[in-house]
Amino acid sequence: MKKLYRSAVFYFADIITLNIGLFIAYFIRFDFNIQSISADFIRYIIPIALISSIFKVVIFSMFKLYHSLWRYAGAYEVVKVVIASAVANMSLSAVLILQYDFAGWTFAPRSLFALTFMLDVFAVGGVRLLYRIYRRMVTGAAIDYDNVRRVLIIGAGDAGTIIAREMKRHPELHQKPIAFIDNDSFKVGNKVNGIPIVGNDKKILSTVQKERINEIIIALPKAKPAVLNKIYEECSKTNCRIRILPSVSQIIDESVVMQKVKDISIEDLLGREMVKLNTEEIESFICGKTVLVTGAGGSIGSELCRQIAVFKPSKLVMLDNYENNLHDVVLELKVRFPLISIEPVIANIREALRMENVFNSYRPNLVFHAAAHKHVPLMEWHPEEAVKNNVIGTWNVAHSAHKAGVERFVLISSDKAVNPTNVMGATKRIAEMIIQALNTKSTTEFVAVRFGNVLGSNGSVIPIFKRQIEQGGPVTVTHPDMTRYFMAIPEAAQLVIQAGAIAKGGEIFVLDMGQPVKILTLAENMIRLSGFEPYEDIPIEFIGMRPGEKLYEELLLSEEGLEKTKNDKIYVGKPLFTDYQLIYNEIGSLNSSLLDKADPSEIRNYIKRLVPTYVENSPEQVAAATITPL
């Protein structure tokens, strides 16, 4: 009913204004001299007005001028008005010319409709402009302008312009765009929708103070993390609320763009560019096959399962030793992917016979081995457990895959495997050696994928920092100069799958981790994002490096070399270890002797023999180790 009422108002308003325009056109045509208008023209002016009104309204209806939401009208609607008016007046003019040719006389001067075209555009467009002004006055009447937040928008591109326009259209949002900041010198000094572009990011502080800004919105959806960090550092010096527009690709409907703006998070500051996957290659790699994922309840394993399920395997076998996490992920995937056969398996990778039974039962085509112990301090205290899981477990899964004739086996490795200074990293290096040695003997293609820390994984630094901030601090950092590589969990999983798709066997793939992040900077930004000031509201405490830690992580052994792949975020290193018999003998001796004794010093000596670059810690250092974040 409301829609019909609005359309009827527009119909009536158009008829009135079109007729007024017609009479004005007559006056203009005859230089505002009524006496110069011929009697025939005066006689037929009323019939012409009636015919013209009906004709034009019909044309306007065909162009759907009565179906547009004029409160959101823009350039597209204006163009429609111009075209509809042109078609209507050209048609009427053509009728007059034909009538003159056949009858030799005319109802109106032929130039009349050239004038009415221009008048119609102003009249019809003016009615709609007045409607927009009326809507803004009505919706703005109930707004408490004392509570309107003054907003500074960083980025005067498409995204920032849309946000500013949306604020103006919706005063009920209680937000008013005051100024733009943009680093493009050609834009500075100009205006967008009447809003000035006052300068580059060096003007943020002065603009906030001068214009009494309450809120800052960062509208730079394509900006790199380094740029966002620099801008956020400036914004954090103010007391403003800081928000961000994640991605312009998410803005489908301009009328709801403000719903996309969110409070800035640490993931935004550490975020990375969108992964470009060769989906056809991955689909041919996975579609219709049985895929087994070990550690399927963990951070990486569960995300691997989510990403794999997208490419329609015939069966997804999810193996884990911990039932609670696995249960939750299985329920999630069965709802999201009801057409895929999902098989949960509770099993321990340390048990060789159990692994053989699993592989014989499910006969997987592809294996992603994500099960591992990963916490550095815990593995320093219990090296025998690291060896049991990361070495023996990998051997059991990989050897079972070899015997079952699996097509491809992908090991999830770590940057800590490079020149390891801790037991966890050394055992991951041995796991890499196992799959490289097996690749020389087996028809299965064995590969490893190596990357650094993932954002928000279980037990990682970000959840720990969040918990410490919630408790009022202190936030504990091991060393002020410590850096780490970070990657989002979905990105890591996607690149692992892509690496598996392009593998030929024996490679160690290295993921592009971007620029290393200073852990102290990470802690400071997280405190600010929580609404506090580092060192003032929340203290930061330096507790010293833990045994086995490095100030920085490496991603490649110097001997491995590095080559590009066709994906610009995946690199490949050449195989270094190919002695299957050696690794077979060492695993055998490990099973029969060392682990039964559980003597930490003997286990470390064993690791050192297999991984000469491993630098072990003294018993005193290990005893002093504490469980703290990076």
Secondary structure as the mmCIF struct_conf table of DSSP 4:
data_model
#
loop_
_struct_conf.conf_type_id
_struct_conf.id
_struct_conf.beg_label_comp_id
_struct_conf.beg_label_asym_id
_struct_conf.beg_label_seq_id
_struct_conf.end_label_comp_id
_struct_conf.end_label_asym_id
_struct_conf.end_label_seq_id
HELX_RH_AL_P HELX_RH_AL_P1 LYS A 2 ARG A 29
TURN_TY1_P TURN_TY1_P1 PHE A 30 PHE A 32
HELX_RH_3T_P HELX_RH_3T_P1 ILE A 34 SER A 36
BEND BEND1 ILE A 37 ILE A 37
HELX_RH_AL_P HELX_RH_AL_P2 ALA A 39 ARG A 43
TURN_TY1_P TURN_TY1_P2 TYR A 44 TYR A 44
HELX_RH_AL_P HELX_RH_AL_P3 ILE A 45 MET A 62
TURN_TY1_P TURN_TY1_P3 PHE A 63 TYR A 66
BEND BEND2 HIS A 67 SER A 68
HELX_RH_3T_P HELX_RH_3T_P2 TRP A 70 TYR A 72
HELX_RH_AL_P HELX_RH_AL_P4 ALA A 75 ALA A 103
BEND BEND3 GLY A 104 GLY A 104
BEND BEND4 PHE A 107 ALA A 108
TURN_TY1_P TURN_TY1_P4 ARG A 110 SER A 111
HELX_RH_AL_P HELX_RH_AL_P5 LEU A 112 ALA A 141
TURN_TY1_P TURN_TY1_P5 ALA A 142 ALA A 142
HELX_RH_3T_P HELX_RH_3T_P3 TYR A 145 ASN A 147
HELX_LH_PP_P HELX_LH_PP_P1 VAL A 148 VAL A 148
STRN STRN1 ARG A 149 ILE A 154
BEND BEND5 GLY A 157 GLY A 157
HELX_RH_AL_P HELX_RH_AL_P6 ASP A 158 ARG A 169
HELX_RH_3T_P HELX_RH_3T_P4 PRO A 171 LEU A 173
STRN STRN2 GLN A 175 ILE A 181
BEND BEND6 ASN A 183 ASN A 183
TURN_TY1_P TURN_TY1_P6 SER A 185 GLY A 189
STRN STRN3 LYS A 191 VAL A 192
TURN_TY1_P TURN_TY1_P7 ASN A 193 GLY A 194
STRN STRN4 ILE A 195 GLY A 199
BEND BEND7 ASN A 200 ASN A 200
HELX_RH_3T_P HELX_RH_3T_P5 ASP A 201 LYS A 203
HELX_RH_AL_P HELX_RH_AL_P7 ILE A 204 LYS A 210
TURN_TY1_P TURN_TY1_P8 GLU A 211 ARG A 212
STRN STRN5 GLU A 215 ILE A 218
TURN_TY1_P TURN_TY1_P9 PRO A 221 LYS A 222
HELX_RH_AL_P HELX_RH_AL_P8 PRO A 225 CYS A 235
TURN_TY1_P TURN_TY1_P10 SER A 236 LYS A 237
BEND BEND8 THR A 238 CYS A 240
STRN STRN6 ARG A 241 ILE A 244
HELX_RH_3T_P HELX_RH_3T_P6 VAL A 248 GLN A 250
HELX_RH_3T_P HELX_RH_3T_P7 GLU A 254 GLN A 259
TURN_TY1_P TURN_TY1_P11 LYS A 260 LYS A 260
STRN STRN7 LYS A 262 ASP A 263
HELX_RH_AL_P HELX_RH_AL_P9 ILE A 266 LEU A 270
HELX_LH_PP_P HELX_LH_PP_P2 GLU A 273 VAL A 275
HELX_RH_AL_P HELX_RH_AL_P10 THR A 279 ILE A 286
TURN_TY1_P TURN_TY1_P12 CYS A 287 GLY A 288
BEND BEND9 LYS A 289 LYS A 289
STRN STRN8 THR A 290 THR A 294
TURN_TY1_P TURN_TY1_P13 GLY A 295 GLY A 297
BEND BEND10 GLY A 298 GLY A 298
HELX_RH_AL_P HELX_RH_AL_P11 SER A 299 VAL A 310
TURN_TY1_P TURN_TY1_P14 PHE A 311 PHE A 311
BEND BEND11 SER A 314 SER A 314
STRN STRN9 LYS A 315 ASP A 320
BEND BEND12 ASN A 321 ASN A 321
HELX_RH_AL_P HELX_RH_AL_P12 GLU A 323 ARG A 336
TURN_TY1_P TURN_TY1_P15 PRO A 338 LEU A 339
BEND BEND13 ILE A 340 ILE A 340
STRN STRN10 SER A 341 ILE A 346
TURN_TY1_P TURN_TY1_P16 ILE A 349 ARG A 350
HELX_RH_AL_P HELX_RH_AL_P13 ALA A 352 TYR A 362
BEND BEND14 ASN A 365 ASN A 365
STRN STRN11 LEU A 366 HIS A 369
HELX_RH_AL_P HELX_RH_AL_P14 VAL A 376 TRP A 381
HELX_RH_AL_P HELX_RH_AL_P15 PRO A 383 ALA A 386
HELX_RH_PI_P HELX_RH_PI_P1 VAL A 387 ILE A 392
HELX_RH_AL_P HELX_RH_AL_P16 GLY A 393 ALA A 404
TURN_TY1_P TURN_TY1_P17 GLY A 405 GLY A 405
BEND BEND15 GLU A 407 GLU A 407
STRN STRN12 ARG A 408 SER A 414
HELX_RH_3T_P HELX_RH_3T_P8 ASP A 415 ALA A 417
BEND BEND16 VAL A 418 ASN A 419
BEND BEND17 THR A 421 ASN A 422
HELX_RH_AL_P HELX_RH_AL_P17 VAL A 423 LYS A 441
BEND BEND18 THR A 443 THR A 444
STRN STRN13 GLU A 445 PHE A 451
STRN STRN14 ASN A 453 LEU A 455
TURN_TY1_P TURN_TY1_P18 GLY A 456 GLY A 456
TURN_TY1_P TURN_TY1_P19 ASN A 458 GLY A 459
HELX_RH_AL_P HELX_RH_AL_P18 VAL A 461 GLU A 470
TURN_TY1_P TURN_TY1_P20 GLN A 471 GLY A 472
HELX_LH_PP_P HELX_LH_PP_P3 PRO A 474 PRO A 474
STRN STRN15 VAL A 475 VAL A 477
BEND BEND19 THR A 478 THR A 478
TURN_TY1_P TURN_TY1_P21 PRO A 480 ASP A 481
STRN STRN16 THR A 483 ARG A 484
STRN STRN17 PHE A 486 ALA A 488
HELX_RH_AL_P HELX_RH_AL_P19 ILE A 489 ILE A 502
BEND BEND20 GLY A 505 GLY A 506
STRN STRN18 ILE A 508 LEU A 511
BEND BEND21 GLN A 515 GLN A 515
STRN STRN19 VAL A 517 LYS A 518
HELX_RH_AL_P HELX_RH_AL_P20 ILE A 519 LEU A 529
TURN_TY1_P TURN_TY1_P22 SER A 530 GLY A 531
STRN STRN20 PRO A 534 PRO A 534
TURN_TY1_P TURN_TY1_P23 TYR A 535 ASP A 537
STRN STRN21 ILE A 538 ILE A 538
STRN STRN22 ILE A 540 PHE A 542
HELX_LH_PP_P HELX_LH_PP_P4 MET A 545 ARG A 546
TURN_TY1_P TURN_TY1_P24 PRO A 547 GLY A 548
BEND BEND22 LEU A 551 TYR A 552
BEND BEND23 LEU A 555 LEU A 556
TURN_TY1_P TURN_TY1_P25 SER A 558 GLU A 560
STRN STRN23 GLU A 563 LYS A 564
BEND BEND24 LYS A 566 ASN A 567
TURN_TY1_P TURN_TY1_P26 ASP A 568 LYS A 569
STRN STRN24 ILE A 570 GLY A 573
HELX_RH_AL_P HELX_RH_AL_P21 TYR A 580 SER A 589
HELX_RH_PI_P HELX_RH_PI_P2 LEU A 590 LEU A 594
HELX_RH_AL_P HELX_RH_AL_P22 LEU A 595 LYS A 597
TURN_TY1_P TURN_TY1_P27 ALA A 598 ALA A 598
HELX_RH_AL_P HELX_RH_AL_P23 PRO A 600 LEU A 610
TURN_TY1_P TURN_TY1_P28 PRO A 612 THR A 613
HELX_LH_PP_P HELX_LH_PP_P5 GLU A 616 SER A 618
HELX_RH_AL_P HELX_RH_AL_P24 PRO A 619 ALA A 623
TURN_TY1_P TURN_TY1_P29 ALA A 624 ALA A 624
#
